[in-house]
């Protein structure tokens, strides 16, 4: 017999998914910010980077 509650498993799954989505958003925004500030690229190049 399982001792874990299904709600606890679902909560952990939901939290892992949410944190993964937040991390992906931060990484995407951070990549564009690094491109603009550090590499001094043009606006259209950042747009191409975002489209990929």
N, C-alpha and C positions, 0 to 999 in steps of 0.2 A: 504494500500500500504506500502511496506517495504521501510524504509529509508536507510537501509544499503546497501552498494554496495557488490556484490558477490565477487569482487576481495579483498575487505577488509576482508571478512570472510575467504576466502581461504588463505590469507596471515597470518592471526591469526592461522588458523589450521596448516599450514606448519611450522610456528615458534614454536608452541607447540610441534609438532611431533619432530622437529629437536632438541629442548632443551631436550626432553625426551630421545632421543637417545644418546645425549651427556652425560646426567646424568647416563644412564645405563652403558655406556662405562667407565666413571670415577669410578662408584661403583664397576664394575667388576675388573678393574685394581687396585683399592684401596684395595679391599678384598685380592687379591693375595699379594700385598705389605705388608699389615698388617700381613698376615700369615707368610711371610718370615722374616720380621724385628722383630715383637713383639713375635710371638710364636716360632720362630726358627724351623720351620718345614722343612722337606726334600723336594728336588725338585719334586720327584714323587708325594708327597702329594699335592703340589701346582697344579700340572698337573691334578690330580684327582678333585681338587676343581674347576679348570677351566672347566673341562669336564661336571661337573654337572651344 
